[in-house]
Amino acid sequence: MADVPVIADRSPKPVEVEAGKTYYWCACGKSQKQPFCDGSHKDTAFTPVAYTAEKSGKGFFCMCKHSNNKPFCDGSHSKT
């Protein structure tokens, strides 16, 4: 059986991102620093998703961890 991520929330988290900065999105759902990685995936099959912002502005990061557009929300939380 494949590992299933923990659902951290059922709505996206808006975050102001800075152009050129790399962010590491939590894929496992266990991080205490959602939506970003804090290393909690250590004993799981998950690895964080690196995202480098092309421009500054607000990004809506997936919190249910089931998006097909990782690290961003695609509405999958309404189906999980």
Residue pairs with C-beta under 8 A, 6 or more apart in sequence:
2 45
3 28
3 44
3 45
3 46
5 27
5 28
5 29
5 46
5 65
5 66
6 28
6 29
6 30
6 65
7 29
7 63
7 64
7 65
7 66
7 77
7 80
8 26
8 29
8 31
8 34
8 35
8 63
8 64
8 65
9 34
9 63
9 64
9 77
10 63
10 64
10 77
10 78
10 80
11 63
11 77
12 60
12 61
12 62
12 63
12 72
12 73
12 77
13 34
13 35
13 60
13 61
13 63
14 58
14 59
14 60
14 61
15 23
15 35
15 58
15 59
15 60
15 61
16 56
16 57
16 58
16 59
17 23
17 53
17 56
17 57
17 58
17 59
18 53
18 56
19 53
19 54
19 55
19 56
20 52
20 53
21 52
21 53
22 50
22 51
22 52
22 53
23 36
23 50
23 51
23 52
23 53
23 71
24 36
24 37
24 48
24 49
24 50
24 51
25 35
25 36
25 37
25 48
25 49
25 50
25 51
25 61
25 62
25 70
25 71
26 33
26 34
26 35
26 36
26 37
26 38
26 40
26 41
26 48
26 65
27 37
27 41
27 46
27 47
27 48
27 49
27 65
27 70
28 40
28 41
28 44
28 46
28 65
29 65
30 40
30 41
30 44
31 37
31 38
31 39
31 40
31 41
32 38
32 40
34 63
35 61
35 62
35 63
35 71
36 48
37 48
41 47
41 48
49 70
49 71
51 71
53 59
59 71
59 72
60 72
60 73
61 71
61 72
61 73
62 69
62 70
62 71
62 72
62 73
62 74
62 76
62 77
63 73
63 77
64 73
64 76
64 77
64 80
66 76
66 77
66 79
66 80
67 73
67 74
67 76
68 74
68 76
